């Protein structure tokens, strides 16, 4: 085997190894898009459902790079600060959309994100959302404040949709290719 082939195989092996280690340690995460409220979407909750969005947020785990998709009609979605969230005040909003279309917000940093409906009565009736976005190396479950006396439901499967393939399976395919190449050159 000449030196050029051997160098190529070593480089290929190193790339496979790095991809495998990164995918096993969670350094490479698939970005997900979460539909806020799942099938209910973004609308004013009914009288007995004022904690709908708090419950939805506790059943999902948000990471940096994920997105929130708000599906609504005849309403609005407004990103606000903590004070605006708790007082249903959109006057100092970060971003506001009221065109009745689906809007996607990219969760580009860790921390708390606050969203409300631009209709004050909708917000006061529970159409507001608080999500905690975890950093890449944060492993504790998210904490979202729930109303007093409220028992959170058991965690369910996430509504997040993976938008990229599994790197683990890709790295295994690359390793199998490397072994096949080595076997054929021997």
JOBELDA-V890530 format. One record per residue. N is the residue number from 1. SS is DSSP state (a for helix, b for strand, c for the rest). OMEGA is omega in degrees with one decimal (* if undefined). Layout:
{{N	SS	OMEGA} {N	SS	OMEGA}}
This chain:
{{1	c	-178.6} {2	c	-173.4} {3	a	-179.7} {4	a	179.0} {5	a	-179.5} {6	a	178.5} {7	a	179.0} {8	a	179.9} {9	a	178.8} {10	a	178.0} {11	a	179.3} {12	a	178.9} {13	a	179.8} {14	a	178.5} {15	a	178.4} {16	a	-179.4} {17	a	-179.4} {18	a	179.0} {19	a	179.8} {20	a	-179.1} {21	a	-179.7} {22	a	-178.2} {23	a	179.5} {24	a	-179.5} {25	c	178.2} {26	c	179.2} {27	c	178.5} {28	c	-177.3} {29	c	174.1} {30	c	176.5} {31	c	-177.9} {32	b	174.7} {33	b	-179.6} {34	b	174.3} {35	b	-176.4} {36	c	179.5} {37	c	-177.0} {38	a	-175.9} {39	a	179.4} {40	a	-179.3} {41	c	-178.1} {42	c	178.9} {43	c	180.0} {44	c	178.5} {45	c	176.1} {46	c	-176.4} {47	c	-177.4} {48	c	-175.8} {49	c	-174.6} {50	c	178.7} {51	c	-177.6} {52	a	-174.9} {53	a	174.2} {54	a	177.8} {55	a	-179.6} {56	a	-178.2} {57	a	-178.9} {58	a	-179.8} {59	c	180.0} {60	c	177.6} {61	c	-175.1} {62	b	179.6} {63	b	173.9} {64	c	-178.6} {65	c	176.5} {66	c	178.0} {67	b	173.6} {68	b	178.0} {69	b	178.9} {70	b	179.5} {71	c	-175.1} {72	c	175.8} {73	c	178.0} {74	c	-179.0} {75	c	177.8} {76	c	173.7} {77	b	-174.2} {78	b	173.9} {79	b	-176.5} {80	b	174.1} {81	c	-177.3} {82	a	-179.4} {83	a	178.6} {84	a	178.5} {85	a	-175.6} {86	a	-179.4} {87	a	-178.8} {88	c	-177.7} {89	c	-178.3} {90	c	-174.3} {91	c	179.6} {92	c	-176.1} {93	c	174.4} {94	c	179.7} {95	b	179.0} {96	b	175.0} {97	b	178.6} {98	c	-177.5} {99	c	174.7} {100	c	178.7} {101	c	175.8} {102	c	179.1} {103	b	179.7} {104	b	177.1} {105	b	177.1} {106	b	177.8} {107	c	-168.5} {108	c	178.2} {109	c	178.2} {110	c	179.4} {111	b	-177.8} {112	b	175.7} {113	b	-175.5} {114	b	179.1} {115	b	177.4} {116	b	169.3} {117	c	178.2} {118	c	176.3} {119	c	-174.1} {120	a	-179.3} {121	a	177.6} {122	a	179.8} {123	a	-178.9} {124	a	177.6} {125	c	173.8} {126	c	179.4} {127	c	176.3} {128	b	-173.2} {129	b	175.5} {130	b	177.6} {131	b	173.8} {132	b	-179.6} {133	b	-179.3} {134	b	172.1} {135	c	-177.2} {136	c	-176.1} {137	c	-179.4} {138	c	-175.0} {139	c	179.2} {140	c	180.0} {141	c	-179.6} {142	c	176.8} {143	c	177.3} {144	c	-178.5} {145	c	177.7} {146	c	178.8} {147	c	178.4} {148	c	178.4} {149	c	-178.4} {150	c	174.5} {151	c	-178.5} {152	c	177.7} {153	c	176.1} {154	c	178.3} {155	c	178.9} {156	c	176.2} {157	c	-178.8} {158	c	174.9} {159	c	179.4} {160	c	-179.8} {161	b	179.9} {162	b	-178.1} {163	c	175.3} {164	c	-177.5} {165	c	179.7} {166	c	179.9} {167	a	178.1} {168	a	179.4} {169	a	177.4} {170	a	-179.1} {171	a	177.4} {172	a	177.5} {173	a	178.1} {174	a	178.2} {175	a	178.6} {176	a	177.7} {177	a	178.9} {178	a	-179.8} {179	a	178.5} {180	a	178.9} {181	a	179.1} {182	a	-179.5} {183	a	-177.8} {184	a	180.0} {185	a	-177.0} {186	c	*}}
